[in-house]
Amino acid sequence: MLQDNVLWKPPGTKAIGFHQDASYAGYLVPPVMLTCWLSLHETTADAGPVAYVPGSHRWPVSPPERSQFHAPEDWLAPARNAAPEGVEVEAVPVVVKAGGGSFHHGLCWHGSAPNENAAVARMALVSHMIPAEVRFHHEHVDLNYSRYRKRGDLSLDESFFPVMWHETGYRTPWLAELPVID
């Protein structure tokens, strides 16, 4: 688990610009991830749920669009700018019941439209997961996550980045000690 977030999008809030999660992962080797978006409320297209550009996971990684991330005037512009020539960019919102969600590849272009629904706040849980073999890059750093890098060791410490699943069956042992909430 690289990171997890709780997202809250009250009525009237602006868009989150289209981006690729992997474009922010240059401090990891390899810079790959899978993201799980889980809605805590029933979603509607006008409440600004996550939206994807179908097929964009096949596009190359683009530099991060940091200035276009929060409340951009044109939330689709980064995806349109990155699209291969002749490809029409279409934003497809994920409309699900509470507890529903989606997974997306780190190269998939995604964002969320403004929440134009005056009656609905939207909340979601987001988890960015990486392969257990990922290591910190020996030169590239991240303002937040590189502070967890130990001197002389490029591994990701399981105290901060637990292994949720591995094909060998391994899982970070302390995860079994966490309480289960029914």
Backbone as a printed PyTorch tensor [residue, N CA C, xyz], in Angstrom:
tensor([[[  0.8670,  -1.1680,   0.0000],
         [  0.0000,   0.0000,   0.0000],
         [  0.9080,   1.2240,   0.0000]],

        [[  0.8000,   2.0330,  -1.0240],
         [  1.6010,   3.2560,  -1.0850],
         [  0.9390,   4.3770,  -0.3050]],

        [[ -0.3270,   4.6070,  -0.5740],
         [ -1.0410,   5.6710,   0.1170],
         [ -2.5300,   5.4100,   0.0500]],

        [[ -3.2400,   6.0130,   0.9900],
         [ -4.6910,   5.9660,   0.9400],
         [ -5.2130,   7.3580,   1.2720]],

        [[ -6.3960,   7.6450,   0.7420],
         [ -7.0000,   8.9680,   0.9030],
         [ -8.4810,   8.8240,   1.1900]],

        [[ -9.0140,   9.7950,   1.8960],
         [-10.4600,   9.9640,   2.0060],
         [-10.7720,  11.2510,   1.2600]],

        [[-11.6450,  11.1620,   0.2770],
         [-12.0050,  12.3210,  -0.5270],
         [-13.4140,  12.7640,  -0.1890]],

        [[-13.5920,  14.0560,  -0.0360],
         [-14.9010,  14.6290,   0.2450],
         [-15.1370,  15.7410,  -0.7650]],

        [[-16.2220,  15.6450,  -1.4960],
         [-16.5360,  16.6290,  -2.5210],
         [-17.9430,  17.1640,  -2.2630]],

        [[-18.0470,  18.2480,  -1.4720],
         [-19.3620,  18.8290,  -1.1750],
         [-20.0020,  19.4420,  -2.4260]],

        [[-21.3030,  19.6870,  -2.3800],
         [-21.9680,  20.3470,  -3.5000],
         [-21.2860,  21.6810,  -3.8320]],

        [[-21.1570,  21.9590,  -5.1140],
         [-20.5760,  23.2160,  -5.5650],
         [-19.0650,  23.2110,  -5.6900]],

        [[-18.3860,  22.1370,  -5.3200],
         [-16.9280,  22.1180,  -5.4330],
         [-16.5010,  21.9230,  -6.8810]],

        [[-15.3090,  22.3750,  -7.1600],
         [-14.7890,  22.3850,  -8.5230],
         [-14.1750,  21.0410,  -8.9040]],

        [[-13.6720,  20.9900, -10.1090],
         [-13.1170,  19.7600, -10.6800],
         [-11.7370,  19.4340, -10.1220]],

        [[-11.3730,  18.1780, -10.2910],
         [ -9.9880,  17.7170, -10.1330],
         [ -9.5240,  17.4250, -11.5480]],

        [[ -8.4300,  18.0460, -11.9480],
         [ -7.9450,  17.9110, -13.3180],
         [ -7.5240,  16.4970, -13.6670]],

        [[ -7.6450,  16.1760, -14.9360],
         [ -7.2400,  14.8600, -15.4050],
         [ -5.7400,  14.6820, -15.2310]],

        [[ -5.3600,  13.4790, -14.8200],
         [ -3.9640,  13.1680, -14.5440],
         [ -3.7450,  11.6600, -14.6110]],

        [[ -2.4840,  11.2610, -14.5950],
         [ -2.0780,   9.8660, -14.4900],
         [ -1.3880,   9.7220, -13.1390]],

        [[ -1.8200,   8.7920, -12.3010],
         [ -1.1710,   8.6030, -10.9970],
         [  0.3050,   8.2730, -11.1530]],

        [[  0.6460,   7.4700, -12.1540],
         [  2.0360,   7.0480, -12.3400],
         [  2.9660,   8.2160, -12.6750]],

        [[  2.4210,   9.3150, -13.1940],
         [  3.2920,  10.4450, -13.5340],
         [  3.8940,  11.0930, -12.2860]],

        [[  3.2960,  10.8290, -11.1170],
         [  3.8070,  11.3750,  -9.8570],
         [  4.7210,  10.3950,  -9.1410]],

        [[  4.9910,   9.2310,  -9.7320],
         [  5.7150,   8.1560,  -9.0520],
         [  7.1550,   7.9900,  -9.5240]],

        [[  7.7710,   9.0280, -10.0280],
         [  9.1470,   8.9340, -10.5030],
         [ 10.1570,   8.6320,  -9.4150]],

        [[  9.7660,   8.7010,  -8.1630],
         [ 10.6600,   8.3840,  -7.0400],
         [ 10.6380,   6.8900,  -6.7140]],

        [[  9.8540,   6.1160,  -7.4800],
         [  9.7610,   4.6690,  -7.2790],
         [ 10.3390,   3.9180,  -8.4720]],

        [[ 10.8390,   2.7130,  -8.2240],
         [ 11.3390,   1.8340,  -9.2880],
         [ 10.7000,   0.4690,  -9.1060]],

        [[  9.8740,   0.0220, -10.0440],
         [  9.3440,   0.7620, -11.1800],
         [  8.2270,   1.7090, -10.7390]],

        [[  7.9840,   2.7670, -11.5160],
         [  6.9530,   3.7580, -11.1520],
         [  5.5580,   3.3170, -11.6090]],

        [[  5.0840,   2.2230, -11.0410],
         [  3.7860,   1.6630, -11.4390],
         [  2.8760,   1.5530, -10.2260]],

        [[  1.5720,   1.5920, -10.4790],
         [  0.6130,   1.4150,  -9.3880],
         [ -0.7550,   1.0550,  -9.9470]],

        [[ -1.5870,   0.5740,  -9.0370],
         [ -2.9770,   0.2880,  -9.3080],
         [ -3.7730,   1.0470,  -8.2600]],

        [[ -4.8180,   1.7310,  -8.6760],
         [ -5.6060,   2.5320,  -7.7430],
         [ -7.0170,   1.9620,  -7.6310]],

        [[ -7.4880,   1.8850,  -6.3840],
         [ -8.8550,   1.4690,  -6.1010],
         [ -9.6170,   2.6960,  -5.6170]],

        [[-10.7340,   3.0110,  -6.2750],
         [-11.6150,   4.1140,  -5.8880],
         [-12.9120,   3.4970,  -5.4020]],

        [[-13.2720,   3.7250,  -4.1500],
         [-14.4480,   3.1270,  -3.5290],
         [-15.3730,   4.2380,  -3.0450]],

        [[-16.5760,   4.2980,  -3.6120],
         [-17.5180,   5.3480,  -3.2530],
         [-18.2360,   5.0150,  -1.9520]],

        [[-18.3490,   5.9880,  -1.0760],
         [-19.0810,   5.8090,   0.1710],
         [-20.5380,   6.2330,   0.0350]],

        [[-20.8790,   6.8210,  -1.0940],
         [-22.2510,   7.2510,  -1.3750],
         [-22.6460,   6.7670,  -2.7600]],

        [[-23.9410,   6.6680,  -2.9820],
         [-24.4030,   6.4090,  -4.3410],
         [-23.9720,   7.6050,  -5.1840]],

        [[-23.4230,   7.3440,  -6.3560],
         [-22.9230,   8.4480,  -7.1780],
         [-23.8790,   8.7370,  -8.3320]],

        [[-23.8090,   9.9700,  -8.7660],
         [-24.4950,  10.4020,  -9.9770],
         [-23.4650,  11.1600, -10.8000]],

        [[-23.6500,  11.1960, -12.0900],
         [-22.6740,  11.8560, -12.9550],
         [-22.5080,  13.3320, -12.6290]],

        [[-23.5700,  13.9950, -12.1290],
         [-23.4880,  15.4250, -11.8420],
         [-22.8870,  15.7410, -10.4690]],

        [[-22.4910,  14.7060,  -9.7020],
         [-21.8760,  14.9320,  -8.3890],
         [-20.3550,  14.8220,  -8.4410]],

        [[-19.7910,  14.7320,  -9.6310],
         [-18.3400,  14.7390,  -9.7850],
         [-17.6280,  13.4840,  -9.3340]],

        [[-18.1380,  12.2710,  -9.7000],
         [-17.3850,  11.0710,  -9.3440],
         [-16.1410,  10.9490, -10.2180]],

        [[-15.2690,  10.0110,  -9.9020],
         [-14.1050,   9.7800, -10.7360],
         [-14.5850,   9.4580, -12.1480]],

        [[-13.8250,   9.9130, -13.1340],
         [-14.1390,   9.6640, -14.5430],
         [-12.8640,   9.2430, -15.2480]],

        [[-13.0050,   8.3720, -16.2200],
         [-11.8590,   7.8160, -16.9450],
         [-11.9320,   8.1450, -18.4230]],

        [[-10.7610,   8.1710, -19.0730],
         [-10.6810,   8.2160, -20.5220],
         [-10.4080,   6.7790, -20.9630]],

        [[-11.4120,   6.1170, -21.5630],
         [-11.2210,   4.7290, -21.9760],
         [-10.0090,   4.5500, -22.8860]],

        [[ -9.2260,   3.5150, -22.5990],
         [ -8.0530,   3.1930, -23.4130],
         [ -6.8110,   4.0010, -23.1080]],

        [[ -6.9120,   5.0080, -22.2550],
         [ -5.7620,   5.8860, -22.0030],
         [ -4.6430,   5.2140, -21.2190]],

        [[ -4.8970,   4.0500, -20.6290],
         [ -3.8320,   3.3210, -19.9320],
         [ -2.7610,   2.8300, -20.9120]],

        [[ -3.0560,   2.8980, -22.2050],
         [ -2.0810,   2.4890, -23.2200],
         [ -1.2150,   3.6540, -23.7000]],

        [[ -1.5200,   4.8630, -23.2490],
         [ -0.7450,   6.0340, -23.6450],
         [  0.5350,   6.0980, -22.8160]],

        [[  1.5510,   6.7740, -23.3200],
         [  2.7730,   6.9130, -22.5160],
         [  2.5430,   7.7980, -21.2900]],

        [[  3.4320,   7.6740, -20.3230],
         [  3.3620,   8.5320, -19.1400],
         [  3.6940,   9.9660, -19.5600]],

        [[  2.9820,  10.9170, -18.9880],
         [  3.2070,  12.3370, -19.2610],
         [  3.7050,  13.0070, -17.9950]],

        [[  4.4110,  14.1310, -18.1000],
         [  4.8310,  14.8470, -16.8820],
         [  3.6120,  15.2690, -16.0720]],

        [[  3.7540,  15.3380, -14.7500],
         [  2.6230,  15.7530, -13.9110],
         [  2.1390,  17.1580, -14.2610]],

        [[  0.8430,  17.3540, -14.1790],
         [  0.2100,  18.6500, -14.4500],
         [ -0.1580,  19.3010, -13.1210]],

        [[  0.8150,  19.6640, -12.3230],
         [  0.5550,  20.1710, -10.9730],
         [ -0.2820,  21.4560, -10.9770]],

        [[ -0.0700,  22.3270, -11.9410],
         [ -0.8210,  23.5860, -11.9670],
         [ -2.2590,  23.3780, -12.4490]],

        [[ -2.5460,  22.2400, -13.0450],
         [ -3.8670,  21.9510, -13.5860],
         [ -4.6480,  20.9640, -12.7190]],

        [[ -4.1860,  20.6940, -11.4900],
         [ -4.7710,  19.6250, -10.6900],
         [ -6.0340,  20.0540,  -9.9420]],

        [[ -5.9350,  21.0290,  -9.0600],
         [ -7.0750,  21.4530,  -8.2430],
         [ -7.8080,  22.6270,  -8.8870]],

        [[ -9.0940,  22.4310,  -9.1600],
         [ -9.9930,  23.4620,  -9.6730],
         [ -9.5220,  24.1100, -10.9800]],

        [[ -9.0990,  23.3100, -11.9560],
         [ -8.6900,  23.9150, -13.2240],
         [ -9.8970,  24.4320, -14.0010]],

        [[ -9.6520,  25.4070, -14.8470],
         [-10.7180,  25.9290, -15.7060],
         [-11.1910,  24.8500, -16.6810]],

        [[-10.2500,  24.1000, -17.2330],
         [-10.5750,  23.0430, -18.2030],
         [ -9.9980,  21.7410, -17.6690]],

        [[-10.8230,  20.9750, -16.9700],
         [-10.3430,  19.7790, -16.2820],
         [ -9.8780,  18.6750, -17.2210]],

        [[-10.3180,  18.6760, -18.4800],
         [ -9.9130,  17.6680, -19.4580],
         [ -8.6610,  18.0410, -20.2500]],

        [[ -8.2050,  19.2890, -20.1310],
         [ -7.0880,  19.7680, -20.9600],
         [ -5.8480,  18.8840, -20.8810]],

        [[ -5.3870,  18.4660, -19.6950],
         [ -4.1850,  17.6340, -19.6700],
         [ -4.3450,  16.3380, -20.4650]],

        [[ -5.5050,  15.7060, -20.3960],
         [ -5.7260,  14.4680, -21.1570],
         [ -5.7750,  14.7530, -22.6520]],

        [[ -6.4300,  15.8350, -23.0380],
         [ -6.4650,  16.1870, -24.4650],
         [ -5.0570,  16.4720, -24.9810]],

        [[ -4.2520,  17.1530, -24.1720],
         [ -2.8840,  17.4700, -24.5800],
         [ -2.0210,  16.2170, -24.7210]],

        [[ -2.3230,  15.1850, -23.9470],
         [ -1.5280,  13.9500, -23.9650],
         [ -2.0430,  12.9290, -24.9710]],

        [[ -3.2480,  13.1150, -25.4590],
         [ -3.8670,  12.1190, -26.3410],
         [ -3.0900,  11.9690, -27.6430]],

        [[ -2.9530,  10.7390, -28.0830],
         [ -2.3360,  10.5290, -29.4000],
         [ -3.1340,  11.2480, -30.4860]],

        [[ -2.4580,  11.6230, -31.5340],
         [ -3.1070,  12.3590, -32.6190],
         [ -4.3100,  11.5860, -33.1410]],

        [[ -5.4210,  12.2920, -33.2920],
         [ -6.6360,  11.6970, -33.8260],
         [ -7.5170,  11.0000, -32.8010]],

        [[ -7.0750,  10.9510, -31.5250],
         [ -7.8730,  10.2870, -30.4920],
         [ -8.7960,  11.3070, -29.8360]],

        [[-10.0790,  10.9960, -29.8190],
         [-11.0840,  11.8440, -29.1770],
         [-11.1000,  11.5270, -27.6850]],

        [[-10.9740,  12.5370, -26.8370],
         [-10.9730,  12.3430, -25.3840],
         [-12.3990,  12.4310, -24.8650]],

        [[-12.8290,  11.3620, -24.2170],
         [-14.1630,  11.2910, -23.6370],
         [-14.0220,  10.9210, -22.1640]],

        [[-14.6550,  11.6920, -21.2920],
         [-14.6470,  11.4010, -19.8580],
         [-15.8760,  10.5550, -19.5220]],

        [[-15.6330,   9.3540, -18.9910],
         [-16.7260,   8.4550, -18.6250],
         [-16.7830,   8.3720, -17.1000]],

        [[-17.8440,   8.9230, -16.4770],
         [-17.9410,   8.9010, -15.0170],
         [-18.2750,   7.5100, -14.4880]],

        [[-17.7780,   7.2090, -13.2830],
         [-18.0970,   5.9430, -12.6240],
         [-19.3140,   6.1880, -11.7400]],

        [[-20.4520,   5.6620, -12.1600],
         [-21.7110,   5.8320, -11.4300],
         [-22.0370,   4.4910, -10.7800]],

        [[-21.9760,   4.4820,  -9.4310],
         [-22.1630,   3.2390,  -8.6740],
         [-22.9920,   3.5200,  -7.4190]],

        [[-23.4790,   2.4650,  -6.8110],
         [-24.1590,   2.5710,  -5.5250],
         [-23.0980,   2.6960,  -4.4360]],

        [[-23.4920,   3.0810,  -3.2260],
         [-22.5650,   3.1600,  -2.0920],
         [-21.8690,   1.8170,  -1.9210]],

        [[-20.5590,   1.8370,  -1.7650],
         [-19.7790,   0.6140,  -1.6290],
         [-19.2470,   0.0960,  -2.9440]],

        [[-19.7170,   0.6620,  -4.0540],
         [-19.2120,   0.2880,  -5.3640],
         [-17.9700,   1.1010,  -5.6840]],

        [[-17.2750,   0.7060,  -6.7110],
         [-16.0760,   1.4510,  -7.0620],
         [-15.4500,   0.9470,  -8.3350]],

        [[-14.1860,   1.2380,  -8.4760],
         [-13.4580,   0.8510,  -9.6770],
         [-11.9690,   0.7770,  -9.3720]],

        [[-11.2550,   0.1000, -10.2620],
         [ -9.8000,   0.0260, -10.2180],
         [ -9.2730,   0.6580, -11.4950]],

        [[ -8.1260,   1.3360, -11.3770],
         [ -7.5130,   1.8260, -12.6070],
         [ -5.9950,   1.7250, -12.5480]],

        [[ -5.4300,   1.5370, -13.7300],
         [ -3.9860,   1.4330, -13.9470],
         [ -3.3620,   2.8070, -13.7320]],

        [[ -2.1280,   2.8550, -13.2900],
         [ -1.4400,   4.1110, -13.0200],
         [ -1.2810,   5.0230, -14.2220]],

        [[ -1.3910,   4.4800, -15.4360],
         [ -1.2990,   5.3080, -16.6420],
         [ -2.6520,   5.8070, -17.1260]],

        [[ -3.7290,   5.2980, -16.5550],
         [ -5.0810,   5.6910, -16.9770],
         [ -5.3340,   7.1610, -16.6300]],

        [[ -5.7640,   7.9240, -17.6120],
         [ -6.1050,   9.3250, -17.3840],
         [ -7.4520,   9.3920, -16.6830]],

        [[ -7.5020,  10.1130, -15.5720],
         [ -8.7310,  10.2280, -14.7860],
         [ -8.7460,  11.5560, -14.0450]],

        [[ -9.9280,  11.9400, -13.6110],
         [-10.1340,  13.1620, -12.8470],
         [-11.5740,  13.1550, -12.3880]],

        [[-12.0830,  14.2990, -11.9630],
         [-13.5010,  14.3590, -11.6000],
         [-14.0450,  15.7470, -11.9050]],

        [[-15.2510,  15.7300, -12.4590],
         [-15.9310,  16.9690, -12.8290],
         [-16.3460,  17.7290, -11.5750]],

        [[-16.7570,  18.9710, -11.7260],
         [-17.3080,  19.7000, -10.5820],
         [-18.5260,  18.9660, -10.0200]],

        [[-18.7640,  19.1270,  -8.7250],
         [-19.9800,  18.5730,  -8.1210],
         [-21.0720,  19.6110,  -8.2990]],

        [[-21.8610,  19.4360,  -9.3390],
         [-22.9230,  20.3840,  -9.6660],
         [-24.2530,  20.0230,  -9.0250]],

        [[-24.2940,  18.9040,  -8.3070],
         [-25.5300,  18.4540,  -7.6660],
         [-25.6520,  19.1460,  -6.3160]],

        [[-26.5700,  20.0710,  -6.2010],
         [-26.7050,  20.8940,  -4.9920],
         [-27.1470,  20.1120,  -3.7660]],

        [[-27.5620,  18.8750,  -3.9310],
         [-28.0800,  18.1120,  -2.7970],
         [-27.1430,  16.9960,  -2.3230]],

        [[-26.0800,  16.7180,  -3.0570],
         [-25.2920,  15.5210,  -2.7750],
         [-23.8230,  15.8390,  -2.5170]],

        [[-23.3350,  15.4420,  -1.3480],
         [-21.8950,  15.4450,  -1.0990],
         [-21.3860,  14.0770,  -1.5360]],

        [[-20.1810,  14.0220,  -2.0670],
         [-19.6230,  12.7530,  -2.5010],
         [-18.3760,  12.4660,  -1.6800]],

        [[-18.3140,  11.2810,  -1.1060],
         [-17.1270,  10.8520,  -0.3690],
         [-16.6450,   9.5380,  -0.9500]],

        [[-15.3350,   9.3420,  -0.9360],
         [-14.7540,   8.1130,  -1.4640],
         [-13.4620,   7.7920,  -0.7200]],

        [[-13.1250,   6.5200,  -0.7300],
         [-11.8320,   6.0470,  -0.2370],
         [-11.0030,   5.6920,  -1.4530]],

        [[ -9.7380,   6.0810,  -1.4430],
         [ -8.8470,   5.7950,  -2.5590],
         [ -7.5870,   5.1550,  -2.0110]],

        [[ -7.1930,   4.0290,  -2.6120],
         [ -5.9680,   3.3330,  -2.2240],
         [ -5.0840,   3.1730,  -3.4490]],

        [[ -3.8340,   3.6120,  -3.3190],
         [ -2.8460,   3.4460,  -4.3840],
         [ -1.9440,   2.2950,  -3.9640]],

        [[ -1.9550,   1.2240,  -4.7530],
         [ -1.1890,   0.0320,  -4.4200],
         [ -0.0680,  -0.1690,  -5.4300]],

        [[  1.0530,  -0.6600,  -4.9290],
         [  2.2300,  -0.8940,  -5.7560],
         [  2.6960,  -2.3320,  -5.5630]],

        [[  3.4690,  -2.8680,  -6.5080],
         [  4.0030,  -4.2150,  -6.3200],
         [  4.9250,  -4.2740,  -5.0890]],

        [[  4.9390,  -5.4040,  -4.4170],
         [  5.7490,  -5.5630,  -3.2040],
         [  7.2450,  -5.3760,  -3.4860]],

        [[  7.6520,  -5.5620,  -4.7210],
         [  9.0770,  -5.4620,  -5.0790],
         [  9.5290,  -4.0290,  -5.3800]],

        [[  8.6320,  -3.0720,  -5.3620],
         [  8.9910,  -1.6810,  -5.6680],
         [ 10.0110,  -1.1700,  -4.6590]],

        [[ 10.9360,  -0.3620,  -5.1380],
         [ 11.9690,   0.2570,  -4.3070],
         [ 11.9810,   1.7570,  -4.5630]],

        [[ 12.5970,   2.4970,  -3.6520],
         [ 12.8080,   3.9230,  -3.8880],
         [ 13.8530,   4.0890,  -4.9830]],

        [[ 13.7020,   5.1350,  -5.7870],
         [ 14.6850,   5.4720,  -6.8150],
         [ 15.9440,   5.9770,  -6.1160]],

        [[ 17.0960,   5.6280,  -6.6370],
         [ 18.3440,   6.0220,  -5.9690],
         [ 18.6310,   7.5150,  -6.0600]],

        [[ 18.0230,   8.2480,  -7.0050],
         [ 18.2500,   9.6910,  -7.1350],
         [ 16.9850,  10.5240,  -6.9840]],

        [[ 15.9250,  10.1320,  -7.6420],
         [ 14.6910,  10.9260,  -7.6330],
         [ 14.0030,  10.8300,  -6.2770]],

        [[ 13.5270,  11.9580,  -5.8160],
         [ 12.8640,  11.9910,  -4.5090],
         [ 11.4720,  12.6050,  -4.6370]],

        [[ 10.6570,  12.3540,  -3.6280],
         [  9.3310,  12.9310,  -3.5260],
         [  9.2900,  13.7280,  -2.2340]],

        [[  8.6690,  14.8990,  -2.2790],
         [  8.6040,  15.7750,  -1.1150],
         [  8.0280,  15.0700,   0.1040]],

        [[  6.9950,  14.2450,  -0.0830],
         [  6.3480,  13.5750,   1.0430],
         [  6.9000,  12.1860,   1.3240]],

        [[  6.9240,  11.3200,   0.3260],
         [  7.1920,   9.9110,   0.5720],
         [  8.6630,   9.5660,   0.7400]],

        [[  9.5590,  10.3520,   0.2050],
         [ 10.9800,  10.0440,   0.3620],
         [ 11.4700,  10.2300,   1.7870]],

        [[ 10.7070,  10.8930,   2.6240],
         [ 11.1100,  11.0220,   4.0370],
         [ 11.0600,   9.6780,   4.7500]],

        [[ 10.3940,   8.6730,   4.1480],
         [ 10.3300,   7.3340,   4.7290],
         [ 11.4740,   6.4480,   4.2500]],

        [[ 12.3380,   6.9860,   3.4340],
         [ 13.4830,   6.2390,   2.9140],
         [ 14.5830,   6.2120,   3.9630]],

        [[ 15.0650,   4.9980,   4.2500],
         [ 16.1420,   4.8460,   5.2280],
         [ 17.4880,   5.0500,   4.5430]],

        [[ 18.4010,   5.6390,   5.2620],
         [ 19.7450,   5.8900,   4.7240],
         [ 20.3880,   4.5690,   4.2930]],

        [[ 20.8500,   4.5240,   3.0450],
         [ 21.5380,   3.3430,   2.5380],
         [ 20.6240,   2.1640,   2.2240]],

        [[ 19.3200,   2.3850,   2.1970],
         [ 18.3770,   1.2900,   1.9670],
         [ 17.2420,   1.8120,   1.0820]],

        [[ 17.0690,   1.2250,  -0.0830],
         [ 16.0530,   1.6640,  -1.0240],
         [ 14.7170,   0.9340,  -0.8590]],

        [[ 14.6390,   0.0090,   0.0860],
         [ 13.3870,  -0.7320,   0.2790],
         [ 12.3350,   0.1610,   0.9420]],

        [[ 11.0860,  -0.1850,   0.7320],
         [  9.9790,   0.5240,   1.3810],
         [  9.6560,  -0.2110,   2.6770]],

        [[  9.7760,   0.4690,   3.7940],
         [  9.5810,  -0.1210,   5.1140],
         [  8.1130,  -0.5070,   5.2970]],

        [[  7.8790,  -1.7610,   5.6730],
         [  6.5120,  -2.2560,   5.8380],
         [  5.7740,  -1.6000,   7.0030]],

        [[  6.4660,  -0.8730,   7.8530],
         [  5.7790,  -0.1160,   8.9030],
         [  4.9200,   0.9850,   8.2990]],

        [[  5.3440,   1.4740,   7.1380],
         [  4.6490,   2.5710,   6.4660],
         [  3.9660,   2.1290,   5.1720]],

        [[  4.5140,   1.1100,   4.5240],
         [  4.0210,   0.6180,   3.2410],
         [  3.7760,  -0.8920,   3.3550]],

        [[  2.6870,  -1.2920,   4.0180],
         [  2.4700,  -2.7220,   4.2430],
         [  2.1860,  -3.4980,   2.9550]],

        [[  2.6140,  -4.7470,   2.9560],
         [  2.3160,  -5.6530,   1.8510],
         [  0.9440,  -6.2420,   2.1180]],

        [[ -0.0030,  -5.9080,   1.2720],
         [ -1.3810,  -6.3860,   1.4410],
         [ -1.5590,  -7.7920,   0.8940]],

        [[ -0.8060,  -8.0960,  -0.1670],
         [ -0.9100,  -9.4030,  -0.8100],
         [  0.3300,  -9.6150,  -1.6520]],

        [[  0.8100, -10.8410,  -1.6980],
         [  1.9030, -11.2150,  -2.5860],
         [  1.5920, -12.5930,  -3.1290]],

        [[  2.0370, -12.8740,  -4.3430],
         [  1.7270, -14.1670,  -4.9670],
         [  2.2620, -15.3510,  -4.1700]],

        [[  3.2330, -15.1180,  -3.3060],
         [  3.7570, -16.1960,  -2.4480],
         [  2.8520, -16.4620,  -1.2520]],

        [[  1.8610, -15.5830,  -1.0430],
         [  0.9870, -15.6890,   0.1230],
         [  1.4240, -14.7970,   1.2660]],

        [[  2.5720, -14.1230,   1.1170],
         [  3.0660, -13.2500,   2.1780],
         [  2.1700, -12.0280,   2.3320]],

        [[  1.9940, -11.6100,   3.5570],
         [  1.2750, -10.3960,   3.9080],
         [  1.9810,  -9.8150,   5.1310]],

        [[  2.1050,  -8.4970,   5.2300],
         [  2.7460,  -7.8770,   6.3870],
         [  2.0680,  -8.3940,   7.6590]],

        [[  2.8360,  -9.0220,   8.5690],
         [  2.2420,  -9.6840,   9.7400],
         [  1.3640,  -8.7910,  10.6110]],

        [[  1.7180,  -7.5320,  10.8190],
         [  0.9310,  -6.7070,  11.7330],
         [ -0.4620,  -6.3820,  11.2080]],

        [[ -0.7220,  -6.5990,   9.9180],
         [ -2.0700,  -6.3660,   9.3960],
         [ -3.0950,  -7.2930,  10.0500]],

        [[ -2.6740,  -8.5010,  10.4230],
         [ -3.5970,  -9.4560,  11.0560],
         [ -4.0070,  -9.0010,  12.4620]],

        [[ -3.2480,  -8.0910,  13.0530],
         [ -3.5450,  -7.6070,  14.3970],
         [ -4.5620,  -6.4590,  14.4050]],

        [[ -4.8710,  -5.8920,  13.2440],
         [ -5.8110,  -4.7800,  13.1750],
         [ -7.2290,  -5.2580,  13.4590]],

        [[ -8.0170,  -4.4560,  14.1320],
         [ -9.3960,  -4.8730,  14.4240],
         [-10.2290,  -4.9430,  13.1460]],

        [[-11.1310,  -5.8850,  13.1210],
         [-12.0740,  -6.0090,  12.0170],
         [-13.3710,  -5.3420,  12.4530]],

        [[-13.8510,  -4.4420,  11.6200],
         [-15.0850,  -3.7110,  11.9460],
         [-16.2020,  -4.2950,  11.0970]],

        [[-17.2260,  -4.7850,  11.7600],
         [-18.3660,  -5.3650,  11.0170],
         [-19.4170,  -4.3160,  10.7660]]])
